[in-house]
């Protein structure tokens, strides 16, 4: 981390910004490329430099992704975060929609789990060659979810 000659906030190179934010250097470059993160300042040699606000944005993105938000949802949340005149109802609406999406995914995963548990229970697990699990995977019929 270095300070520039004008006394402005510390500047991190991409590796330091990655460590400080929990986001890989590859993903930092990706977030810049898609416009989620503003383009970094560059040194005379072309190296990227990130300030404190950039690292805060990266931490925000990282936390949003950890909570399962899509990049589009993170972009919307980031815009709301940066808009000091936003209504918290807008943020809550996005969070509620994401919770509904997570509930649907959980229900799908629970159904898959029940199906696989039933198949595993029906498998003898010995030296026999017949296997209900493989038979089910090979069938073209939809399987029941328990």
C-alpha positions in Angstrom: 0.0 0.0 0.0 1.3 3.4 -0.9 0.3 7.0 -0.6 0.4 9.2 -3.7 2.4 12.4 -3.7 -0.6 14.6 -3.1 -1.5 13.2 0.3 -4.7 11.4 -0.9 -5.9 8.1 0.5 -3.7 5.0 0.3 -3.5 3.2 -3.0 -3.3 -0.6 -3.2 -2.1 -2.7 -6.1 -4.4 -5.4 -7.4 -2.9 -8.1 -5.1 -3.2 -5.9 -2.0 -6.8 -4.9 -3.0 -7.6 -8.6 -3.5 -6.3 -9.5 -0.1 -8.1 -6.6 1.6 -11.4 -7.3 -0.1 -11.5 -11.1 -0.3 -12.0 -10.9 -4.1 -9.5 -12.5 -6.4 -7.4 -10.4 -8.7 -9.1 -12.2 -11.7 -12.5 -11.2 -10.4 -11.5 -7.6 -9.7 -10.5 -7.4 -13.4 -13.8 -9.0 -14.4 -15.8 -6.5 -12.2 -14.0 -3.7 -13.9 -14.6 -5.1 -17.3 -18.4 -5.4 -16.8 -18.6 -2.0 -15.1 -19.4 -3.1 -11.6 -16.2 -1.5 -10.4 -14.9 1.8 -12.0 -11.7 1.5 -14.0 -8.7 1.6 -11.7 -6.2 4.4 -11.8 -2.9 3.3 -13.4 0.7 3.8 -12.5 3.1 5.1 -15.1 4.0 1.4 -15.7 0.3 0.5 -16.2 -0.3 -1.2 -12.9 -3.8 -0.8 -11.4 -4.2 1.2 -8.3 -7.2 1.0 -6.0 -8.3 3.4 -3.3 -10.2 2.8 0.0 -13.5 3.4 -1.7 -12.7 0.8 -4.4 -11.8 -1.7 -1.7 -15.1 -1.0 0.1 -17.0 -1.5 -3.2 -15.2 -4.8 -3.7 -16.1 -5.9 -0.1 -19.7 -5.0 -0.8 -19.7 -7.0 -4.0 -18.0 -9.9 -2.2 -20.6 -9.9 0.6 -23.5 -9.7 -1.9 -22.1 -12.6 -3.9 -21.6 -14.6 -0.6 -25.3 -14.1 0.1 -26.2 -15.5 -3.3 -27.1 -12.4 -5.2 -26.5 -12.4 -8.9 -24.2 -9.9 -10.5 -27.2 -8.0 -11.8 -28.7 -7.9 -8.3 -25.4 -6.8 -6.8 -25.2 -4.0 -9.4 -28.7 -2.9 -8.3 -27.8 -3.1 -4.6 -24.6 -1.2 -5.3 -26.5 1.6 -7.0 -28.9 1.8 -4.1 -26.0 1.8 -1.6 -24.3 4.6 -3.5 -27.6 6.6 -3.7 -27.9 8.4 -0.4 -31.5 9.5 -1.4 -32.7 5.9 -1.8 -35.7 4.5 0.0 -35.0 1.6 2.2 -38.2 0.0 0.8 -36.4 -0.4 -2.5 -33.6 -2.4 -0.8 -36.0 -4.4 1.2 -38.0 -5.3 -1.9 -34.8 -6.6 -3.6 -33.9 -8.6 -0.5 -37.4 -10.1 -0.2 -37.4 -11.1 -3.9 -34.0 -12.8 -3.3 -35.4 -14.6 -0.2 -38.3 -16.0 -2.3 -35.8 -17.2 -4.9 -33.7 -18.9 -2.2 -36.8 -20.6 -0.8 -37.6 -22.0 -4.3 -34.0 -23.2 -4.7 -34.1 -24.8 -1.2 -37.4 -26.6 -2.1 -35.8 -27.9 -5.3 -32.7 -29.1 -3.4 -34.9 -30.8 -0.8 -36.8 -32.6 -3.5 -33.6 -33.8 -5.1 -32.3 -34.9 -1.7 -35.5 -37.0 -1.1 -35.2 -38.6 -4.5 -31.6 -39.5 -4.1 -32.2 -40.8 -0.5 -34.9 -43.1 -1.9 -32.7 -44.3 -4.7 -29.7 -44.8 -2.3 -32.0 -46.7 0.1 -33.1 -49.1 -2.7 -29.5 -49.8 -3.7 -28.1 -53.0 -2.3 -24.6 -51.6 -2.1 -23.0 -55.0 -2.6 -21.4 -57.0 -5.4 -24.6 -57.2 -7.5 -24.4 -55.4 -10.8 -28.0 -54.2 -10.8 -28.3 -50.6 -9.5 -31.5 -48.6 -9.1 -29.5 -45.4 -9.0 -27.9 -46.0 -12.4 -31.2 -47.3 -13.7 -33.0 -44.1 -12.7 -30.3 -41.9 -14.2 -30.5 -43.9 -17.5 -34.3 -43.7 -17.6 -35.9 -41.0 -19.8 -38.9 -40.8 -17.5 -39.2 -38.1 -14.9 -38.5 -39.5 -11.5 -40.8 -38.7 -8.5 -39.5 -36.4 -5.8 -40.8 -38.5 -2.9 
